[in-house]
Amino acid sequence: MTILDMLPGQKARVIAFTNKTTETNFLSFGLLPNSVLLLRRKAPFGGSLYIILESHVMAIRRSEAADVLIEII
C-alpha cells in the first residue's frame, strides 16, 4: 500500500521506499521509516498530496507518494 491509497484524514506508518532518489529526498525532510504521517488532503486533477509529518505540512507529488510504502494505523 502507498500514500496514494490513503484517504484524507487517515494516519499511516512508513514502511519503506521503492525508489532511491525519492528515499534520499524524503530522508532529508525527516520522513523516515517508522515515521507516522497524516494525509491532510488530495488536490484534484492529479495535483499534490498534503501530508502532516509531526508538526510540518508537506506537499508531495503523486509520483513521489507512489514510492512510499505504508501501513494504515
Backbone torsions as a table, in degrees:
resi	resn	phi	psi	omega
1	MET	NA	143.4	-179.5
2	THR	-121.8	175.2	178.1
3	ILE	-60.3	-30.0	178.8
4	LEU	-61.6	-26.7	-177.7
5	ASP	-82.6	-8.5	-178.0
6	MET	-76.9	155.7	172.3
7	LEU	-103.8	149.7	177.6
8	PRO	-54.7	134.7	-178.9
9	GLY	96.5	-11.7	179.9
10	GLN	-83.2	148.2	174.3
11	LYS	-105.4	148.7	179.7
12	ALA	-147.6	158.0	175.6
13	ARG	-109.0	134.0	179.4
14	VAL	-74.0	129.6	179.1
15	ILE	-98.7	-52.4	-175.8
16	ALA	-164.0	175.6	177.0
17	PHE	-120.8	146.0	-178.9
18	THR	-100.7	-8.4	-177.8
19	ASN	-130.9	127.0	-176.4
20	LYS	-65.0	-36.8	179.5
21	THR	-65.5	-46.0	177.7
22	THR	-63.8	-40.2	178.7
23	GLU	-59.0	-45.6	179.3
24	THR	-60.4	-44.4	179.5
25	ASN	-62.6	-47.0	-178.2
26	PHE	-68.7	-35.9	177.4
27	LEU	-61.9	-37.2	179.1
28	SER	-69.1	-24.5	177.1
29	PHE	-87.4	-7.3	-179.8
30	GLY	96.3	7.0	176.6
31	LEU	-86.6	95.4	-173.9
32	LEU	-107.1	160.3	171.0
33	PRO	-56.1	141.4	-176.4
34	ASN	76.7	2.2	173.4
35	SER	-70.9	145.8	176.7
36	VAL	-102.3	132.1	179.4
37	LEU	-129.7	159.7	177.7
38	LEU	-123.2	129.0	175.9
39	LEU	-81.7	112.5	-177.0
40	ARG	-77.0	-52.0	179.5
41	ARG	-164.9	162.2	175.2
42	LYS	-116.0	125.2	177.7
43	ALA	-72.2	145.5	-178.4
44	PRO	-72.9	165.6	174.6
45	PHE	60.6	38.5	175.6
46	GLY	76.8	22.6	-179.7
47	GLY	-80.7	-164.5	-175.5
48	SER	-71.1	163.1	171.6
49	LEU	-111.6	139.9	-178.3
50	TYR	-109.0	118.5	-179.1
51	ILE	-117.8	152.1	175.0
52	ILE	-111.3	123.6	179.1
53	LEU	-121.6	110.0	-171.4
54	GLU	56.0	-112.7	-179.8
55	SER	-109.0	11.9	-177.3
56	HIS	-106.1	137.6	174.0
57	VAL	-102.2	128.8	-179.0
58	MET	-125.2	142.6	171.3
59	ALA	-104.0	126.9	179.7
60	ILE	-125.5	152.3	178.4
61	ARG	-73.6	154.9	177.2
62	ARG	-63.4	-34.6	178.6
63	SER	-64.9	-35.0	176.6
64	GLU	-72.8	-39.7	-180.0
65	ALA	-62.4	-31.3	179.8
66	ALA	-70.2	-16.2	-178.3
67	ASP	-92.7	-0.1	-177.1
68	VAL	-108.5	113.1	177.8
69	LEU	-85.2	134.6	-174.5
70	ILE	-135.4	167.8	166.1
71	GLU	-129.3	133.9	-179.7
72	ILE	-71.3	137.7	177.2
73	ILE	-122.2	NA	NA
